[in-house]
Amino acid sequence: MTKLVFGNQKMYINKEEVLGIVEMLKTIENRDNIVMFPSYPFLEYYKDVVRFGSQDVSAYLKGAYTGEVSVSQIKSLGASCSIVGHSECRKNHNETIETLRNKITLLLENDITPVFCIGESLEEYEKNTTLEVIYNQISSVFDGLNNLDNVIIAYEPVWAIGTGKTPTNEEIDSTIGNIKNYVKDKYGVNDIVLYGGSVSPKNIEELNKIDNVDGYLIGGSSSIKDELKYIIEKCI
Ligand code: 13P
């Protein structure tokens, strides 16, 4: 059983720790299922070691956008993916649907795989509206776009991110199964779907029992060398 291991290192670590993780990754024989998402300055450290991508990308192609990083810039460093619509970006940068659509369009046009994040808040989960919320998050961005079979979806319940809490295996299985059916029926695509939210060495073996999960988008534990190694070894 192989699961994809995507590591979103957020803004957790500096150069020395990144390099320690790069060295650790070199000791892993089969690295095909690993994709790392460091902060922009560290992208190239993963080159020729594992596939890598950015945690976000500009909604613009080129020009006077101080502080932003474009699709062609990450591509020129060898990135193959970019996260889009992470709940932290949606919230901290007030991302609109139009912004997310522009980012996904630019990525697809440049052959970079978008890792599109969706997920319900705690309030929405408690009201039993998870599916309604995530179908809406998908359709508001996907409707009218092309090449959607090249998108990877990451289901990350907002209340599970960084909290140590996760939905039950049955809930994750059912939600991801529903996401797969939804994109198949509506857009005719078989997208890869990851689970994210408090994935750690403590729960990886339990999560690995969920058939519908193609892999994980891992935050905190992807910045801690020994935790990442442990998770990778369970997912190879
Ligand atoms: P944690 O694994 O720290 O909960 O973060 C998940 C996440 O946001 C990955 O994108």
Residues whose N, C-alpha, C, O or C-beta is under 5 A from the ligand:
A	BS01	13P	N8 A160 I161 G162 T163 G196 G197 S198 V199 L217 I218 G219 G220
